[in-house]
Amino acid sequence: MWKFLTGVEKPSATETPDKNLKKPPTSTGGQVRKFLPKWQVGRPWLLFHPDKGMTCAYCTDFQQVLAGQNCPQSSFITGCRSYKLESIAYHEKSIGHCVSTRCHKSSKSPESSPANVALGMLNTQYKDKLFLLFRNVHALAKHRGSFRDYKWLCDLDEAKGLAVGATYRNPVACKTFTKFIAGDVQHKLIDLINQVKFVSVTSDGSTDSSITEQEIIFVRFAKEGTPFTRFVALKTPDSPDAQGVYAAILEGLAEVALDSSKLKKKLVAFGCDGAAVMTGKTSGVATLLKNLQPSCITIHCFAHRLELAYKDSVKSNKLYDSSITLLMGLYYFYHNSPKQRQNLKRSFESIGQSAAMPTRVAGM
């Protein structure tokens, strides 16, 4: 139609208004709203991105927490373009922002969070109670007491006015506490062994009340010129032969971080009795350890050697045989008869002396 109009030029294509362009937000007066940096004073959570607008750092970091508490979705997470102080103040007072603010403070200083303070008070109470209970368990284990004595020890503490609580006062708890104490001692022993360069192993076997073979294992080492002998484990061999005892010793040493690879580097000596299972030249335990570490020295226990020497020197003496027969007869006479033991105690009481029960004297 421009060809019918004289004196009027056709507008260029660049001047054609684009209807798809969005107008910037304006106030009622048509003024363009902008983000003012002064709004961030006193609000460390308020961030501004030219592309997204205003965002809340706290609510963005703890979106999952807000979703778990069913807090309303805030535009300050995706980006708010309503550049008004009223919008900021509204978000600042919202439930979601208050929750995220508390989460932010707890993450910066977790020890001062309400939950941690309450937990600390609760832990202090339980810590004091467990301290007393662990003391009782340690005393029983140290003096080889029965787990059944644990309950009356706790009752005694309560009678003294000590707060031991009503829980963990049974033999099962005593057994559990003993395991934890043993585990702590074992960890300390592992630290000591890791610090030394050489160790020696001592082992001896015996049978328990159920006539089951048991192997006791010790390690000996020196630290800063001071020798230490520490108990390692009490193991039951699969078989009482050399291979079974050897496997039991390795299993016990592995519990204190002395596996085969470390034994090759640190083992210098092995102490045992003179039994063929332990000192056999072909397949004894000492020979198997020497195959593992060729420099290992086998030491025959001096106490066993002294006893063997004594028995060899007196075995031809008839008085020795008669004395051993008499002492063993006395031992079994009272050992196998509770009635006779009671009569012996009464005899001692009648003469005003403490009772002394016969003990086994045969040794090896």
Secondary structure in CASP SS format (residue, H / E / C, confidence):
PFRMAT SS
TARGET T0000
AUTHOR 0000-0000-0000
METHOD secondary structure of the structure
MODEL  1
M C 1.00
W H 1.00
K H 1.00
F H 1.00
L C 1.00
T C 1.00
G C 1.00
V C 1.00
E C 1.00
K C 1.00
P C 1.00
S C 1.00
A H 1.00
T H 1.00
E H 1.00
T C 1.00
P C 1.00
D C 1.00
K C 1.00
N C 1.00
L C 1.00
K C 1.00
K C 1.00
P C 1.00
P C 1.00
T E 1.00
S C 1.00
T C 1.00
G C 1.00
G C 1.00
Q C 1.00
V E 1.00
R C 1.00
K C 1.00
F C 1.00
L C 1.00
P H 1.00
K H 1.00
W H 1.00
Q H 1.00
V C 1.00
G C 1.00
R C 1.00
P C 1.00
W C 1.00
L E 1.00
L E 1.00
F E 1.00
H E 1.00
P C 1.00
D C 1.00
K C 1.00
G E 1.00
M E 1.00
T E 1.00
C E 1.00
A H 1.00
Y H 1.00
C H 1.00
T H 1.00
D H 1.00
F C 1.00
Q H 1.00
Q H 1.00
V H 1.00
L H 1.00
A H 1.00
G H 1.00
Q C 1.00
N C 1.00
C C 1.00
P C 1.00
Q C 1.00
S C 1.00
S H 1.00
F H 1.00
I H 1.00
T H 1.00
G C 1.00
C E 1.00
R C 1.00
S C 1.00
Y C 1.00
K C 1.00
L H 1.00
E H 1.00
S H 1.00
I H 1.00
A H 1.00
Y H 1.00
H H 1.00
E H 1.00
K C 1.00
S C 1.00
I H 1.00
G H 1.00
H H 1.00
C H 1.00
V H 1.00
S H 1.00
T H 1.00
R H 1.00
C H 1.00
H H 1.00
K H 1.00
S H 1.00
S H 1.00
K H 1.00
S C 1.00
P H 1.00
E H 1.00
S H 1.00
S C 1.00
P H 1.00
A H 1.00
N H 1.00
V H 1.00
A H 1.00
L H 1.00
G H 1.00
M H 1.00
L H 1.00
N H 1.00
T H 1.00
Q H 1.00
Y H 1.00
K H 1.00
D H 1.00
K H 1.00
L H 1.00
F H 1.00
L H 1.00
L H 1.00
F H 1.00
R H 1.00
N H 1.00
V H 1.00
H H 1.00
A H 1.00
L H 1.00
A H 1.00
K H 1.00
H C 1.00
R C 1.00
G C 1.00
S C 1.00
F C 1.00
R C 1.00
D H 1.00
Y H 1.00
K H 1.00
W H 1.00
L H 1.00
C H 1.00
D H 1.00
L H 1.00
D H 1.00
E H 1.00
A H 1.00
K C 1.00
G C 1.00
L C 1.00
A C 1.00
V C 1.00
G C 1.00
A C 1.00
T C 1.00
Y C 1.00
R C 1.00
N C 1.00
P H 1.00
V H 1.00
A H 1.00
C H 1.00
K H 1.00
T H 1.00
F H 1.00
T H 1.00
K H 1.00
F H 1.00
I H 1.00
A H 1.00
G H 1.00
D H 1.00
V H 1.00
Q H 1.00
H H 1.00
K H 1.00
L H 1.00
I H 1.00
D H 1.00
L H 1.00
I H 1.00
N H 1.00
Q H 1.00
V C 1.00
K C 1.00
F C 1.00
V E 1.00
S E 1.00
V E 1.00
T E 1.00
S E 1.00
D E 1.00
G E 1.00
S E 1.00
T E 1.00
D C 1.00
S C 1.00
S C 1.00
I C 1.00
T C 1.00
E E 1.00
Q E 1.00
E E 1.00
I E 1.00
I E 1.00
F E 1.00
V E 1.00
R E 1.00
F E 1.00
A E 1.00
K E 1.00
E C 1.00
G C 1.00
T E 1.00
P E 1.00
F E 1.00
T E 1.00
R E 1.00
F E 1.00
V E 1.00
A E 1.00
L E 1.00
K E 1.00
T C 1.00
P C 1.00
D C 1.00
S C 1.00
P C 1.00
D C 1.00
A H 1.00
Q H 1.00
G H 1.00
V H 1.00
Y H 1.00
A H 1.00
A H 1.00
I H 1.00
L H 1.00
E H 1.00
G H 1.00
L H 1.00
A H 1.00
E C 1.00
V C 1.00
A C 1.00
L C 1.00
D C 1.00
S H 1.00
S H 1.00
K H 1.00
L H 1.00
K H 1.00
K H 1.00
K H 1.00
L E 1.00
V E 1.00
A E 1.00
F E 1.00
G E 1.00
C E 1.00
D C 1.00
G C 1.00
A C 1.00
A H 1.00
V H 1.00
M H 1.00
T H 1.00
G C 1.00
K C 1.00
T C 1.00
S C 1.00
G C 1.00
V H 1.00
A H 1.00
T H 1.00
L H 1.00
L H 1.00
K H 1.00
N H 1.00
L H 1.00
Q C 1.00
P C 1.00
S C 1.00
C C 1.00
I E 1.00
T E 1.00
I E 1.00
H E 1.00
C C 1.00
F H 1.00
A H 1.00
H H 1.00
R H 1.00
L H 1.00
E H 1.00
L H 1.00
A H 1.00
Y H 1.00
K H 1.00
D H 1.00
S H 1.00
V H 1.00
K C 1.00
S C 1.00
N C 1.00
K H 1.00
L H 1.00
Y H 1.00
D H 1.00
S H 1.00
S H 1.00
I H 1.00
T H 1.00
L H 1.00
L H 1.00
M H 1.00
G H 1.00
L H 1.00
Y H 1.00
Y H 1.00
F H 1.00
Y H 1.00
H H 1.00
N C 1.00
S C 1.00
P H 1.00
K H 1.00
Q H 1.00
R H 1.00
Q H 1.00
N H 1.00
L H 1.00
K H 1.00
R H 1.00
S H 1.00
F H 1.00
E H 1.00
S H 1.00
I C 1.00
G C 1.00
Q C 1.00
S C 1.00
A C 1.00
A C 1.00
M C 1.00
P C 1.00
T C 1.00
R C 1.00
V C 1.00
A C 1.00
G C 1.00
M C 1.00
END
